[in-house]
Amino acid sequence: MSLKALSEDIQRRSREMDRQRSSALVLLKRQKCELQQQVQKIPLPVMIGLALVGDS
């Protein structure tokens, strides 16, 4: 494999990794928003109870 071909392959893989990283960040942000929405729907007494059970 020539140096030029190797360099092009490295650049292509780097771009692909950047796209994958970007997609993963979008998914994480979406999941975080969904989790925050779900947590807001949990009644406060239930959240306190879960916190106490999880602490022991």
Jmol script that loads the backbone (N, CA, C; Angstrom):
load data "model"
ATOM      1  N   MET A   1       0.854  -1.179   0.000  1.00  0.00           N
ATOM      2  CA  MET A   1       0.000   0.000   0.000  1.00  0.00           C
ATOM      3  C   MET A   1       0.899   1.242   0.000  1.00  0.00           C
ATOM      4  N   SER A   2       0.619   2.150  -0.896  1.00  0.00           N
ATOM      5  CA  SER A   2       1.446   3.352  -0.994  1.00  0.00           C
ATOM      6  C   SER A   2       1.133   4.304   0.160  1.00  0.00           C
ATOM      7  N   LEU A   3       2.040   5.216   0.396  1.00  0.00           N
ATOM      8  CA  LEU A   3       1.838   6.194   1.463  1.00  0.00           C
ATOM      9  C   LEU A   3       0.624   7.075   1.187  1.00  0.00           C
ATOM     10  N   LYS A   4       0.408   7.399  -0.073  1.00  0.00           N
ATOM     11  CA  LYS A   4      -0.746   8.225  -0.422  1.00  0.00           C
ATOM     12  C   LYS A   4      -2.041   7.486  -0.113  1.00  0.00           C
ATOM     13  N   ALA A   5      -2.108   6.220  -0.500  1.00  0.00           N
ATOM     14  CA  ALA A   5      -3.309   5.421  -0.240  1.00  0.00           C
ATOM     15  C   ALA A   5      -3.517   5.245   1.260  1.00  0.00           C
ATOM     16  N   LEU A   6      -2.438   5.023   1.989  1.00  0.00           N
ATOM     17  CA  LEU A   6      -2.522   4.882   3.443  1.00  0.00           C
ATOM     18  C   LEU A   6      -3.030   6.166   4.089  1.00  0.00           C
ATOM     19  N   SER A   7      -2.511   7.291   3.630  1.00  0.00           N
ATOM     20  CA  SER A   7      -2.943   8.586   4.149  1.00  0.00           C
ATOM     21  C   SER A   7      -4.422   8.829   3.864  1.00  0.00           C
ATOM     22  N   GLU A   8      -4.862   8.508   2.664  1.00  0.00           N
ATOM     23  CA  GLU A   8      -6.281   8.671   2.308  1.00  0.00           C
ATOM     24  C   GLU A   8      -7.167   7.765   3.159  1.00  0.00           C
ATOM     25  N   ASP A   9      -6.697   6.540   3.406  1.00  0.00           N
ATOM     26  CA  ASP A   9      -7.447   5.603   4.235  1.00  0.00           C
ATOM     27  C   ASP A   9      -7.567   6.130   5.669  1.00  0.00           C
ATOM     28  N   ILE A  10      -6.491   6.660   6.199  1.00  0.00           N
ATOM     29  CA  ILE A  10      -6.503   7.232   7.555  1.00  0.00           C
ATOM     30  C   ILE A  10      -7.461   8.411   7.627  1.00  0.00           C
ATOM     31  N   GLN A  11      -7.428   9.279   6.628  1.00  0.00           N
ATOM     32  CA  GLN A  11      -8.323  10.433   6.618  1.00  0.00           C
ATOM     33  C   GLN A  11      -9.785   9.999   6.513  1.00  0.00           C
ATOM     34  N   ARG A  12     -10.053   9.000   5.683  1.00  0.00           N
ATOM     35  CA  ARG A  12     -11.415   8.492   5.535  1.00  0.00           C
ATOM     36  C   ARG A  12     -11.916   7.901   6.855  1.00  0.00           C
ATOM     37  N   ARG A  13     -11.080   7.125   7.508  1.00  0.00           N
ATOM     38  CA  ARG A  13     -11.467   6.530   8.788  1.00  0.00           C
ATOM     39  C   ARG A  13     -11.647   7.598   9.862  1.00  0.00           C
ATOM     40  N   SER A  14     -10.836   8.626   9.817  1.00  0.00           N
ATOM     41  CA  SER A  14     -10.965   9.716  10.778  1.00  0.00           C
ATOM     42  C   SER A  14     -12.290  10.449  10.599  1.00  0.00           C
ATOM     43  N   ARG A  15     -12.673  10.707   9.350  1.00  0.00           N
ATOM     44  CA  ARG A  15     -13.965  11.346   9.074  1.00  0.00           C
ATOM     45  C   ARG A  15     -15.123  10.476   9.557  1.00  0.00           C
ATOM     46  N   GLU A  16     -14.998   9.166   9.320  1.00  0.00           N
ATOM     47  CA  GLU A  16     -16.045   8.238   9.752  1.00  0.00           C
ATOM     48  C   GLU A  16     -16.154   8.223  11.281  1.00  0.00           C
ATOM     49  N   MET A  17     -15.032   8.245  11.967  1.00  0.00           N
ATOM     50  CA  MET A  17     -15.052   8.286  13.435  1.00  0.00           C
ATOM     51  C   MET A  17     -15.692   9.578  13.927  1.00  0.00           C
ATOM     52  N   ASP A  18     -15.409  10.683  13.260  1.00  0.00           N
ATOM     53  CA  ASP A  18     -16.020  11.967  13.626  1.00  0.00           C
ATOM     54  C   ASP A  18     -17.537  11.912  13.449  1.00  0.00           C
ATOM     55  N   ARG A  19     -18.002  11.298  12.356  1.00  0.00           N
ATOM     56  CA  ARG A  19     -19.449  11.157  12.132  1.00  0.00           C
ATOM     57  C   ARG A  19     -20.082  10.277  13.203  1.00  0.00           C
ATOM     58  N   GLN A  20     -19.411   9.185  13.539  1.00  0.00           N
ATOM     59  CA  GLN A  20     -19.939   8.292  14.574  1.00  0.00           C
ATOM     60  C   GLN A  20     -19.984   8.983  15.936  1.00  0.00           C
ATOM     61  N   ARG A  21     -18.950   9.736  16.250  1.00  0.00           N
ATOM     62  CA  ARG A  21     -18.899  10.471  17.521  1.00  0.00           C
ATOM     63  C   ARG A  21     -20.033  11.493  17.575  1.00  0.00           C
ATOM     64  N   SER A  22     -20.246  12.184  16.488  1.00  0.00           N
ATOM     65  CA  SER A  22     -21.311  13.177  16.426  1.00  0.00           C
ATOM     66  C   SER A  22     -22.678  12.521  16.604  1.00  0.00           C
ATOM     67  N   SER A  23     -22.884  11.394  15.938  1.00  0.00           N
ATOM     68  CA  SER A  23     -24.160  10.670  16.065  1.00  0.00           C
ATOM     69  C   SER A  23     -24.361  10.182  17.492  1.00  0.00           C
ATOM     70  N   ALA A  24     -23.311   9.693  18.113  1.00  0.00           N
ATOM     71  CA  ALA A  24     -23.412   9.213  19.492  1.00  0.00           C
ATOM     72  C   ALA A  24     -23.771  10.360  20.433  1.00  0.00           C
ATOM     73  N   LEU A  25     -23.181  11.529  20.218  1.00  0.00           N
ATOM     74  CA  LEU A  25     -23.487  12.684  21.064  1.00  0.00           C
ATOM     75  C   LEU A  25     -24.939  13.121  20.901  1.00  0.00           C
ATOM     76  N   VAL A  26     -25.448  13.062  19.670  1.00  0.00           N
ATOM     77  CA  VAL A  26     -26.851  13.404  19.430  1.00  0.00           C
ATOM     78  C   VAL A  26     -27.761  12.429  20.173  1.00  0.00           C
ATOM     79  N   LEU A  27     -27.440  11.135  20.108  1.00  0.00           N
ATOM     80  CA  LEU A  27     -28.247  10.133  20.799  1.00  0.00           C
ATOM     81  C   LEU A  27     -28.203  10.337  22.313  1.00  0.00           C
ATOM     82  N   LEU A  28     -27.018  10.621  22.848  1.00  0.00           N
ATOM     83  CA  LEU A  28     -26.897  10.848  24.289  1.00  0.00           C
ATOM     84  C   LEU A  28     -27.701  12.062  24.733  1.00  0.00           C
ATOM     85  N   LYS A  29     -27.649  13.115  23.939  1.00  0.00           N
ATOM     86  CA  LYS A  29     -28.409  14.324  24.276  1.00  0.00           C
ATOM     87  C   LYS A  29     -29.905  14.031  24.258  1.00  0.00           C
ATOM     88  N   ARG A  30     -30.354  13.271  23.262  1.00  0.00           N
ATOM     89  CA  ARG A  30     -31.772  12.913  23.159  1.00  0.00           C
ATOM     90  C   ARG A  30     -32.198  12.064  24.362  1.00  0.00           C
ATOM     91  N   GLN A  31     -31.364  11.086  24.731  1.00  0.00           N
ATOM     92  CA  GLN A  31     -31.683  10.239  25.876  1.00  0.00           C
ATOM     93  C   GLN A  31     -31.721  11.052  27.171  1.00  0.00           C
ATOM     94  N   LYS A  32     -30.814  11.995  27.318  1.00  0.00           N
ATOM     95  CA  LYS A  32     -30.785  12.836  28.513  1.00  0.00           C
ATOM     96  C   LYS A  32     -32.069  13.660  28.607  1.00  0.00           C
ATOM     97  N   CYS A  33     -32.507  14.217  27.499  1.00  0.00           N
ATOM     98  CA  CYS A  33     -33.750  14.999  27.493  1.00  0.00           C
ATOM     99  C   CYS A  33     -34.941  14.124  27.844  1.00  0.00           C
ATOM    100  N   GLU A  34     -34.990  12.914  27.265  1.00  0.00           N
ATOM    101  CA  GLU A  34     -36.096  12.002  27.551  1.00  0.00           C
ATOM    102  C   GLU A  34     -36.092  11.595  29.021  1.00  0.00           C
ATOM    103  N   LEU A  35     -34.929  11.341  29.578  1.00  0.00           N
ATOM    104  CA  LEU A  35     -34.823  10.962  30.983  1.00  0.00           C
ATOM    105  C   LEU A  35     -35.280  12.104  31.880  1.00  0.00           C
ATOM    106  N   GLN A  36     -34.882  13.322  31.566  1.00  0.00           N
ATOM    107  CA  GLN A  36     -35.303  14.471  32.366  1.00  0.00           C
ATOM    108  C   GLN A  36     -36.822  14.626  32.331  1.00  0.00           C
ATOM    109  N   GLN A  37     -37.429  14.398  31.178  1.00  0.00           N
ATOM    110  CA  GLN A  37     -38.882  14.492  31.066  1.00  0.00           C
ATOM    111  C   GLN A  37     -39.555  13.404  31.901  1.00  0.00           C
ATOM    112  N   GLN A  38     -38.988  12.191  31.877  1.00  0.00           N
ATOM    113  CA  GLN A  38     -39.570  11.099  32.648  1.00  0.00           C
ATOM    114  C   GLN A  38     -39.421  11.344  34.147  1.00  0.00           C
ATOM    115  N   VAL A  39     -38.287  11.861  34.563  1.00  0.00           N
ATOM    116  CA  VAL A  39     -38.046  12.117  35.984  1.00  0.00           C
ATOM    117  C   VAL A  39     -39.012  13.184  36.500  1.00  0.00           C
ATOM    118  N   GLN A  40     -39.323  14.151  35.689  1.00  0.00           N
ATOM    119  CA  GLN A  40     -40.242  15.211  36.113  1.00  0.00           C
ATOM    120  C   GLN A  40     -41.644  14.671  36.371  1.00  0.00           C
ATOM    121  N   LYS A  41     -41.976  13.523  35.784  1.00  0.00           N
ATOM    122  CA  LYS A  41     -43.307  12.941  35.957  1.00  0.00           C
ATOM    123  C   LYS A  41     -43.408  12.088  37.223  1.00  0.00           C
ATOM    124  N   ILE A  42     -42.260  11.764  37.858  1.00  0.00           N
ATOM    125  CA  ILE A  42     -42.272  10.942  39.067  1.00  0.00           C
ATOM    126  C   ILE A  42     -42.662  11.822  40.255  1.00  0.00           C
ATOM    127  N   PRO A  43     -43.676  11.408  41.029  1.00  0.00           N
ATOM    128  CA  PRO A  43     -44.083  12.198  42.197  1.00  0.00           C
ATOM    129  C   PRO A  43     -42.936  12.319  43.208  1.00  0.00           C
ATOM    130  N   LEU A  44     -42.865  13.448  43.885  1.00  0.00           N
ATOM    131  CA  LEU A  44     -41.784  13.723  44.827  1.00  0.00           C
ATOM    132  C   LEU A  44     -41.679  12.666  45.925  1.00  0.00           C
ATOM    133  N   PRO A  45     -42.766  12.228  46.554  1.00  0.00           N
ATOM    134  CA  PRO A  45     -42.628  11.193  47.595  1.00  0.00           C
ATOM    135  C   PRO A  45     -41.996   9.896  47.075  1.00  0.00           C
ATOM    136  N   VAL A  46     -42.304   9.536  45.848  1.00  0.00           N
ATOM    137  CA  VAL A  46     -41.714   8.328  45.265  1.00  0.00           C
ATOM    138  C   VAL A  46     -40.219   8.535  45.057  1.00  0.00           C
ATOM    139  N   MET A  47     -39.827   9.704  44.573  1.00  0.00           N
ATOM    140  CA  MET A  47     -38.402   9.989  44.365  1.00  0.00           C
ATOM    141  C   MET A  47     -37.647   9.946  45.684  1.00  0.00           C
ATOM    142  N   ILE A  48     -38.230  10.505  46.736  1.00  0.00           N
ATOM    143  CA  ILE A  48     -37.571  10.497  48.052  1.00  0.00           C
ATOM    144  C   ILE A  48     -37.435   9.058  48.539  1.00  0.00           C
ATOM    145  N   GLY A  49     -38.494   8.270  48.383  1.00  0.00           N
ATOM    146  CA  GLY A  49     -38.439   6.865  48.782  1.00  0.00           C
ATOM    147  C   GLY A  49     -37.368   6.093  48.032  1.00  0.00           C
ATOM    148  N   LEU A  50     -37.268   6.320  46.739  1.00  0.00           N
ATOM    149  CA  LEU A  50     -36.252   5.646  45.944  1.00  0.00           C
ATOM    150  C   LEU A  50     -34.856   6.072  46.369  1.00  0.00           C
ATOM    151  N   ALA A  51     -34.700   7.336  46.697  1.00  0.00           N
ATOM    152  CA  ALA A  51     -33.387   7.834  47.129  1.00  0.00           C
ATOM    153  C   ALA A  51     -32.994   7.173  48.453  1.00  0.00           C
ATOM    154  N   LEU A  52     -33.943   7.033  49.353  1.00  0.00           N
ATOM    155  CA  LEU A  52     -33.652   6.414  50.646  1.00  0.00           C
ATOM    156  C   LEU A  52     -33.333   4.923  50.492  1.00  0.00           C
ATOM    157  N   VAL A  53     -34.076   4.234  49.647  1.00  0.00           N
ATOM    158  CA  VAL A  53     -33.827   2.817  49.420  1.00  0.00           C
ATOM    159  C   VAL A  53     -32.471   2.622  48.730  1.00  0.00           C
ATOM    160  N   GLY A  54     -32.158   3.478  47.781  1.00  0.00           N
ATOM    161  CA  GLY A  54     -30.901   3.370  47.056  1.00  0.00           C
ATOM    162  C   GLY A  54     -29.696   3.704  47.923  1.00  0.00           C
ATOM    163  N   ASP A  55     -29.903   4.477  48.965  1.00  0.00           N
ATOM    164  CA  ASP A  55     -28.808   4.906  49.837  1.00  0.00           C
ATOM    165  C   ASP A  55     -28.419   3.799  50.808  1.00  0.00           C
ATOM    166  N   SER A  56     -29.333   2.892  51.109  1.00  0.00           N
ATOM    167  CA  SER A  56     -29.022   1.873  52.110  1.00  0.00           C
ATOM    168  C   SER A  56     -28.365   0.646  51.541  1.00  0.00           C
TER     169      SER A  56
END
end "model"
wireframe off; spacefill off
backbone 0.3
color backbone group
